[in-house]
Amino acid sequence: MHANVTEVHEVDLLQDKAPAFVEALLESRRAGRGLSLGDVVAMAAALERLIFDESLSLLQVAYALNGQSAAERLGAGELHEVLSSYLMMFEMGARANITDAPRHRAVKDAMASAGGSWPLLVEFEQAAVHNYDFESYHRTNPFVARQYSFGEASRVVEGLARDYGKWQNTECRQMRQELEELDPDGSGRVPLRTFYSQPEAADYQFTESVDYLRQIGALDEATSSVRISNYMVGPSNCIARSTYYSVCCLSDCEGLLNELEGKIKAPTATPGRIMSAVRNLTASPDMRLPLTAAEARLRDIAGHNGGEVPLHGRLFAEFLHHAFPADCPYPHLAEDAAALSPAHWSSGRATASEEERRQHVEAAPEDRQQAERAPSTAWSDEEVLPVLEAPRRARGAWSGAARSAAQAAAALAVLRIAMSGWRAARGAAGGAGKQGLVLPLRA
């Protein structure tokens, strides 16, 4: 199957949040010539501006909750209180109280007293201030106490927003390590009974329901197991969310694909060229597929696509999953794309009941043996491509609708790249630490 694919989150952003001039770029104003590099840069800049403006609004709330005026300069201690409030509200998202100052301060004091991850959050915030101080030391008087204007505080917040995802991803890596220790054979899968049977003293309790795991592509039905890579980028592992982006666990597959793109420098390539690049990846674990099986599968994919393998198609994503199962998610074709958004699983909808978890833990031995004997490498023939390009002889005769669809898909793909520095999702619904955007392709 070939189809035009877009990310639901990005479509919603363009429809509901982007300025009118961004919409114009996708419509009639550029319909005659497509999107230029300048158009794409303008769209990326607009998105960055939207994100930054939202951060400034939250910073203003943090000032007010701490009894500070944006017109006054703050000392280092006062700035610390404002920035820690900003980060706390950012993490809490819609649950954050932005009007009751006494309650906000009480919650913040309670979090500080409880310890937990609060000291790490404070350390992250203080490091951002120290970095700003170092970058701007030549503009300050070393003989007077440091004072910060709202503009300076906003520049610190810009750094916090930019770096938060990667900083938070350390907890994601700890969770992934825990899951890999539950993987009996290094297949990138955890048996469902093991997934649900962690002792109370374990660092992570995995409670997501089978329905949730199935809808996000993390459930391997054939082996009754959980795909680690799909689970890690699932919406339950998003810890913060703004209007325009979410902070979720980063996909390790992006690094592999980025390196492949850098080596190949083309959207498609022959099976031989791809195998040469895959064998020479510098940041990858050992490939689990035997070389002969990998080469045969790439030839099959090329057979579906005119002799070359599209690097951004669903079949190649499936190849990467089977080659590096712990790093690359299985490209699940979700029936309802909304299932990949954090909001869809709010209010505990992703959590399995104790009875459901117990049933899988106590599954009959014969059922477990049958699942363990099921093959872990099953290939499909369902191809999905980001953009369906017309044959060369017909390019001049594209209809306006087809041209607009291709332009929109291309623009959204570029926006995804622009958002990569801001991503990471979400309103945590049963996992643990997190960040990065959900990347499995879907129709």
N, C-alpha and C positions, 0 to 999 in steps of 0.2 A: 504494500500500500504506500502511495506517495501522498503527502498532504502538506498544506501550509501550516506551520506550527508557530504559535506565539505563547509567551508566558502570561498566564491569567493576571498575575500581580501587575505586570508591566502594562497590559492593556487597560486595566482599571486605572492605573496611574495616569496614563495618557488621556483617558476619557474624562476622568473626574478631577484631576489635580493640575495637569500641565496648563500653562498659559495658552491663550488663544493663538499666539504666533507659532507655537509648537504644533498645534493641530493643523494650522495652515500649511506647514511644511509637509504634512502627510496627505494633504488634500489637493485641491485644484491648483494652488499657487505653484506647486512643483510638479504637477502631473505631466507636463510636457517634456521634462528633462531628467526626472529622477532626483535623488538626493546627492548633493555635492559634499565634499569633505567639509566645507564651511558650514553647511546645514547640520551635519552630524555634530560638529564642534559646538554649534549654537544650542543644539538640543541637550548635549551633555552639560554645557554650562548652565542652562536653565534648570536642569535637574539638580545640579550641585547648589544652585542658588536657593531652590525650594527647600532642600535639606538644611542648608545653613540658616535660612530664615526661621525654620521651625526650631532649630537649636537655640537661636536668639530669644525666641518667645519663651521657651522653657527656662532659659537663664534669667529672664526678667521675672518669671514666677519665683525662681529660687531666691532672687534678691528680696522680693516682697515677703516671702515666708520667713526670711531671716531678719526682717525689719530694716533692710538696707535700701537706700535710694540709688538708682542707676546713675544719678547725676553726681554722686559723691565718690571719692576715691576710697578704696578699701585697703586696710592693712593685710599682712599675710594671713593672720589668724581668721580675720573676717572673710577673706577670699576662700580659705579652706572650708569654712562652714557653708558658704554659698555653693561651691563646686560639689561638695559631698551631697548637698540637697539636690543639685541638678542630676547627679548620677543616680541617686536613689529614686527620684521620680522617673528617670529614663528607664530604669530597670523595671519599675512597677507598672509602667504604661498606664492603661486606663484605670488601674486600681489605685493610682496615686491620688492623694488629696492635695488639691492645689488652691484651696480657699481657706482652710482652717489652720492658721499658723501654729497655735499652741499644740494641736493634735499632731501636726507634721513634726514639730520638734520633739514631742514625746516619743513618736515612732522612731525617729532617728536616734534618740538617746537609748531606746530599748535595743535597737539593732547594734549599736556600738557596744553596749554592755554584754550582749549575747555572744559577741566575738564572731565565730563562724567565718564567713567570707568578708566581713566588714573591714578588718585590717588590710586585706589585700586590695579592696576597693580604695581605701584611703591612700595606700602606697601608690596605686596607679594614678590617682588624682594629684598627689604631691609630686610625682615624677614628671607629670605634664607641666606643672608650674615651674619646676627646676629647669626643664628643657627650655621653656619660654624665657626664663631669667637668663639662661646662658646665651640664647640667641639675641637677646636685646640688651646685654650688659653694657655695650658701648653707647647706649642712649640713656643710661641712668647715672645718677650721682651716687657713688659708693659711700659717701659720708653721711647720708640721711637714710632713715628707715624706708624700705620699699613700700610704695603705694601703687595701687592698680586702678586704672579707670575702667569703665564698663567696656570700652573698646578693647582694652588689653585682656580683660576677662573673657570677652567673646573670642579672642584669638586662641586663648587657652582651651576654651570649649571646642573650638574647631578641631584642635589637635586631639582632644578626648574623643570626639565623635568619629574622627578618622581612624584612630588606633584601637578603639574599644573592642571591635570584633576580634582582631588578632590576639589582643590581650586575654579576652575571655575564652578563647579557643583552647587555652591550656587545660581547662577543666574538661573540655570535650575529649582531648587526647587521653586524659586519665580514664575517662569512661570507656573510650575505645579499647584501651589496654585491658581494662577489666573484662570487656566482652571477648576479647581475643583469648584471654586465659580460660574462657568457658568454651572455646571452639576446640573440639576434640581432635580434629585432623587438619587444621589449618585451611579449611575450605572457605573461610569467611562467613560461616553460618554457626548459629548457636541453636541446639535442639530446644524446641519450645518448652519442654518439661524442665530443662536446665535454666532457661531464661526466667521462668516463673518461680524457681525454687531457691532463690538466694536467701541465706540466713539473715536474721534481723541485724546482725552485727556487720553485715557487708556494707561497703561504702555506697553502693548503688542498689536500689530496689527497682526492678523493672516490672511495671504494672500495666503497660499498654494492652488494650484488648486485641483479640484476634481480628476483629472487624477493622480496627484502626490499622493494624499491621498489614492487613490485606489491601486496604484501600491506598496506602502509600507505597505499595510494592515491596514491603519489607518481609512479607510472609512467603516462604517457599513452600507451596502446598505439597509438592511431591515428596519432600523430606521432612515435613512438619518442623521446620526450623526458621529462624529469624536471620535475614541477611543483614550482617553488621553494617555494611556501607549504606544501605538504604535506611536502616534505623537511625544512623548517626545524622543524616541530613533531613530526617523527618521533622514535621512541625512541632512535635512534642519536645524537641530539643532546642527550641528557640526561647531565649530568656528575656528578650526585650524587643519592643516594636514601636516604631514611630509611624507617622502617617504615610511615609514614603518608602520605608525600608524596614527590614527586620534583622535582628542579630541572632544568628543561628550557628550551629556547628559548621565549620568550613569543610568542603569536600576535598579530600586528598587527591581525588582523581583530576581536579583542575590543574594541579601542578604537572601531572603526567601528560595531560592533553596539551597544555601550554608548551611543554618541551617538544612534543611531536609536531605541533604547529610551527614552532620555530625551526625545526629541522626540515620539514617538508615544504613550507612556504607556499602552499596551494590548498584549495578546498578539497581536492581529490588527489589520489595517487594510486599507483599500481600496487598489487599485493607485495611484490618484491621490495619496492622502495619502503613500504610501511614496515615490513618485517625487519629490514635493516635498521630503521629508526627505532623500532621497539626493542630490538636486541641491544641497542646502545644507549638506552635511557640511563641517565646518571643518577636520578633520584627515585628509582623504582625498586621494589622488592623483586625477588625471583619470580619469573612468570610461571604460573601453575600449569598452563597448557603445554603439552609437548610440542616441539617445533613443527613436526609434521602435521599435527592436528591444527595448529594455529595457521600455518600456511594454507592448508586445505580450506579452512573456514574463510580466510580472506579472499581466496579465489571464488568461493561461493557468493560472498557479498559483492564482489566485482561483477559476477554474472548477473546479479540483480540490478546493476547500475551501469550498464554499458561498458564494462571492462575495467573500471576504476572504482576504488572504494571511497565514498564520501566520508570525510573525517567527522562530520557533524550529523550523520544519519543515525537512526536507531540501531541498525544492525552492527555498526562499528562500536556503538556504545555497549551493546551486548557482548561483543568480542572483548572489549576492555574489561567488562565485569568478570567474565570467565577467566581472563588472563590474570587479572589482579582483583580478586573478589573482595578482599578486605578494604580496598581503596576506592574502587569504582562501583557506583550503584547500578543495580539492574534497571534498564530503561523501561519502567512500568508504563503501560498505556492506561492511564486512569480513566474510568468511566465518568467520574465527576472531578474535574480539575480543581474544584473548590476544596476537595479533600486534602490538597497539598498546602493549604493556607492555615496558619495558626488559629485564626478566628473560627474556622469550621469546627475546631475541637475544643472550644472554650467550655468552661463550666464542668470540667471533668469528663467530657464525653469520650475521651480517648482511654479512660481507665477501665480495666477489667475488674469485675467483681471477684471477691475471694473465692466464690464457688466456681467461677469459670477458670481461675488459675489452678485451683485444686484438681479440677477434672483433667487438665493437661498434665499436671505433675503425676497424677495417679493413672495415667493412660495404661491400658492393658499391654503386657509385655509383647504380645504378638503384633499389636499395632505399632509399637516402637521399632520392632525388628523390621517390619515391612517398610517403614519410613527410612530406616537406616540403609536398606538395600536399594532404595530408589536412586537413580542416577542424579548426580549433582550438576552435570553439564548438559542441559537441554537447550537446543538451538531453535529459534523460530524463524519464520520467513516474512514477518511483518516489518516492512521498511517504512520509516517516516523521515522526511527531509525538511529542514527548516524553510527552504524556499523551493517551489517547483518552477524551474526555469523552462521557458518555451523553447522548442527547437529553433536552431539558428535561422532557418529559412523563414520562420514565422515571426521573428522578433519585431519586424516593422509593422506587423498587423495586430499587435496586442490590443485587446480591448482596454478601455479606460479602467474598468473594474479590475481586470487582471493586473494591470500595471500598478494600480493603487495598492492591491493586496501585497504584491511583491515589495513595493516600497515600504509599506508598514512593517512587514516581516523583517526586512533588512534593518530598518531603523530600530525596531525593538531588540534585535540581536545586538546592535551596537550599544543600546542603552543598558543591556544586561552587562556588557563589558564595563561600561562606565560605572555601573552600580556595584561592581565586584569589590571595590574598596570600601563600600558602605555596608556590604551585606553581612550577613551572618544572620534568626527569626524567633520573638514569638511568644506566646503566652504559655509557658511551660505546663505540660499536661501529663507529667508522669516520668519524664526522663530526668537528666541532671544538667550539668553545665553545657554551654552552647555557643553556636554561631554559623554564618555563610548562607547563600540562597539555595532553595531546593532546585536541583538541576535535572532530574530525570526527564527525558523527552516524553511528550505525550501528544496525542492527536487532539 
